[in-house]
Amino acid sequence: MTTGNMFYNNIDPTLLKLGSFEIRYYGIIYAAGFVIAYFMIKYLAKERKLGLKKDDAADMLFYILAGVVLGARAFYVLIYDPWFYFANPLRILMVWHGGLSFHGGLIGGMVACYLFCKKKKIGFYEMLDICVVPLALGLALGRIGNFLNGELIGRITDVPWAVKFKGYDGFRHPSQIYESSKNFFIFFVLWFLRNKKLKKGFLFWLFIVMYSLLRFFIEFFREPDMQLGFIFLGLTMGQILNAIMFFAGAYFMIKLK
């Protein structure tokens, strides 16, 4: 709903509710993301003559999903809110309450991908170059889900496209849409470059550099984590992690060149 130039986010995040059972748009989006990733990985592997067998794409997605969830949760617990979780250890297992870190998920996914490639005797960098293409698309769709859920909100602003989220004061930057647009941009760049004669691993490190650089600036419009606030020189934890991620990506890109 809009009032003047402002938008009120009154979207019901639940598509269907039967008693205590709910089907949410967020879940549908992520399920769709994994289905898209499955077919896209098969297509890209065939296009690059990677030699994936019939069930390898599904097996790899299972590996990566497990690695992403474990890595994202462990990283969030240790970096973003350790004292709370150390005082309430059972809450560590309650992933459905939220608390997943992209950076931890990326590390966990890479470890899982490495184990899969070692088991199947597939080139690690070759697989990473394929996986980041559907990853960028999945992240773009996921941020739309965050917007529908009214979470990961932006900072207070008076720009004409500001959004009023339920449960939060003031009108806010729709930082989820900024992030989604950034991820769509990365996806299209990677898709365009996928068949170019590039060194193995270049697409992966390009994803790392583009993601970290663009997200660093988008973080200026996103509300910092409540329990952390600003960490150093007015920067959020996300910006510090993205700065580290950027320099690591830039180093490996230069090394490949």
Secondary structure, DSSP 8 states (H G I E B T S, - for coil): -EETTEEEE---SEEEEETTEEEEHHHHHHHHHHHHHHHHHHHHHHHTT----TTHHHHHHHHHHHHHHHHHHHHIIIII-HHHHHHSGGGGG-GGG----HHHHHHHHHHHHHHHHHHHT--HHHHHHHHHHHHHHHHHHHHHHHHHHT-S-B-B---TT-EEETTSSS-B--HHHHHHHHHHHHHHHHHHHTTS---TTHHHHHHHHHHHHHHHHHGGGB---TTT---BTTB-HHHHHHHHHHHHHHHHHHHH-
